[in-house]
Amino acid sequence: MIAYYVHHHGSGHVHRARAIAARLRTPVIGLSSAPRPADWPGRWIRLADDAGADPVADDVTARGTLHWVPRHHPGLSERMNAISEVLAATGARVLVSDVSVEVALLARLHGVPVVVMAQPGDRTDRPHRLAYDLATRLLAPWPARPQPGWPPEWLAKTVHLGALSRFDDRVPVPASRTGRVVAMWGSGGLDTTTADLRAAAAATPDWAWTVIGPEPAGAKGGLRWAGWLADPWEALCGAEVVVTHGGQNAVAEVAAARRPAVVVAQERPFGEQRATAAALLRARLAVVSARWPEPSRWPGLLRRARLRTGADWARWSPGDGAARAAAELDALAR
């Protein structure tokens, strides 16, 4: 049995877990505060929510030792008890943490080997060091490359998967027409406003902009709103250029579709999106901006992006990342 913890913030962790779980040969049980995905192949334990604590009064980091352990929080106690019960009852051979330092530590205290899904950015803070140190394996969903600040012992147990997504087994198709921009902005929190998107569209009248997301109340013209798409594959493949943030899942899905892209890094803890954007820039895989560009820059950014064929994304997303992750987990669970 493999126990698989899935963080509930945004949608990327769930999408990645689904892609890997679908390829596992070992039975898997999901652990998350998120709802059970319809295609999850095994049991799914819905964990209690542990939000709502006062960061100072409740000493949520245990004085910098961990990331989130608010004192006397019933939700935290309930979720940790539920995970402990699963580990004891199922005889889990390995736990995947995607991603929680506290869950990784709990599993290891039960004697269960831990696989941590690594993340870009500076992970040398005290809690991350604890989780990465105790992990049996680190799965890195990016191509092999030196990771700044990583000690040799982390690199020695890291498997670089390349970017992986729920679209790994799909075949990209050429854009249906030129001059189409698709802005894919996800559900993990936004730094960009509707006004920013509208200004970018107004500055590029030769391009038709479609935004994947719900249309805000009172939104003005200049943008087409596609709503939340459970499966954005067709929209991505139909774009000549995709504009997206630097989250791992968003970049992985654009890479799977082999679409030219403008990637705008958003502020995230530990510089996660900045690190991904910097890696894409070094590899010359996308047009990259450290923040949302001024309207006057958008014509040039889209021109530069359309010069890329998108085929180079194969270096970032070879298409077998989920299968390789599943094979690694199956081997550890034997």
HELIX and SHEET records of a PDB file:
HELIX    1   1 GLY A   12  ALA A   21  1                                  10    
HELIX    2   2 PRO A   74  THR A   90  1                                  17    
HELIX    3   3 VAL A  101  LEU A  109  1                                   9    
HELIX    4   4 ARG A  126  LEU A  134  1                                   9    
HELIX    5   5 PRO A  152  ALA A  156  1                                   5    
HELIX    6   6 THR A  194  ALA A  202  1                                   9    
HELIX    7   7 TRP A  233  CYS A  237  1                                   5    
HELIX    8   8 GLN A  248  ALA A  257  1                                  10    
HELIX    9   9 PRO A  269  GLY A  271  5                                   3    
HELIX   10  10 GLU A  272  ALA A  283  1                                  12    
HELIX   11  11 PRO A  295  ARG A  297  5                                   3    
HELIX   12  12 TRP A  298  ARG A  306  1                                   9    
HELIX   13  13 ALA A  311  ARG A  315  5                                   5    
HELIX   14  14 GLY A  321  LEU A  332  1                                  12    
SHEET    1   A 7 ARG A  43  ARG A  46  0                                        
SHEET    2   A 7 VAL A  28  SER A  32  1                                        
SHEET    3   A 7 ILE A   2  VAL A   6  1                                        
SHEET    4   A 7 VAL A  94  ASP A  98  1                                        
SHEET    5   A 7 VAL A 114  MET A 117  1                                        
SHEET    6   A 7 ARG A 137  ALA A 140  1                                        
SHEET    7   A 7 THR A 158  HIS A 160  1                                        
SHEET    1   B 6 ARG A 224  GLY A 227  0                                        
SHEET    2   B 6 ALA A 208  ILE A 212  1                                        
SHEET    3   B 6 ARG A 180  MET A 184  1                                        
SHEET    4   B 6 VAL A 241  HIS A 245  1                                        
SHEET    5   B 6 ALA A 261  VAL A 264  1                                        
SHEET    6   B 6 VAL A 287  SER A 289  1                                        
END                                                                             
